[in-house]
């Protein structure tokens, strides 16, 4: 169960969110209506899938978070969470209105938000899917959805249809994540999912309990509109800490991707957990809760790498930098041969002016540069080095490198 962080709800005027009438305990754009209604769901979940949930910091601290997420190695970014008001307005975290009366309104509060969502998937990036999440442990969102659907239905004249259409047109979002934790109204949940599918969204379910409800919704929705629900984000932390994707959550052919909370697991712990589930039941993805905890400290890339390595899809040979001497502290994932600016190194968990030791495969050469973009003093290494202090000026100075 995800709980809205106090600072996010009460102090926010800063940044971005995704994946109630029903709650979370503990925390390219389509251009017209005919395209939205006729297009298939826009971005099928890829495998392996490495997903990150993030809240307000995504839009509040955009100059840091957007580049970091693009370089992180995560394939899906879930912006948490959209609140649905009694009149159908959509609002991130109670402080960022994004749709009202059938129009996109996000530009008034965060002018760059729509373009930032589009940019997550363009240029050099690991991200191929942007998802917005509805719900939390707060009561109201899904109750409001239930009441609006019962009163207006889900057709083109309904306010939910109009607002979600406006949101998609502006941001190009690929999917909606549904985290109902206290409403559990099957009829209106099914109708909501089908409506979202008709608008061109994929749908991800985000349960922590009540498996019978969720599997029933998935079956009914995909029987009505094939492949609308294309993944399950299973909460395996907090109230769902006893959950396993290998037992009790059978969604047929829909992949179940378990999620872990960084408060409980280091990157190495995540890799171990994902590896166990991969070996037990062949999972094809996983997610991390919560990006807000580790913005701009290098851990985003480390957690993405941990998920991919746990799934058996990470690189298993290459150069590794270590934070401390004697190969201690945090480390990068394996970095293959190539030329790497700072932003490119960061996708492997590298932190600027941080490295103190390195392991290099036999026969490889690494040229380390003091500055980004291969500038400043350089050092050439052809073997492991356990202490950069032995190389004059290198310790805690590396910013880019060439691996040959």
Buried (B, 14 or more C-beta within 10 A) or exposed (E): BBBBBEEBBEEBEBBBBBBBBBBBBBBEBBEEBEEBBEEEBBBBBEBBBBBBBBBBBBBBBBEBBBBBBBBBBBBBBBBBBBBBBEEBBBBBBBBBBBBBEBEBBBEEBBEBBBBBBBBBBEEEBBBBBBBBBBBBBBBBBBBBBBBBBEEBBBEBEBBBBBBBBBBBBBBBBBBBBBBBBBBBBEEBBBBBBBBBBBBBBBBBBBBBBEBEBBBBBBBBBBEEBEBBBBBBBBBBBBBBBEBBBBEEBEBEEBBBBBBBBBEBBBBBEBBBBBBBBBEEEEBBBBBBBBBBBBBBEBBBBBBBBBBBBBBEBBEEEBBBBBBBBEBEEBBBBBBEBEEBBBBBBBBBBBBBEBBBBBBBBEEBBBBBBBBBEBEEEBBEBEEBBBBBBEBEEBBBBBBBBBBE
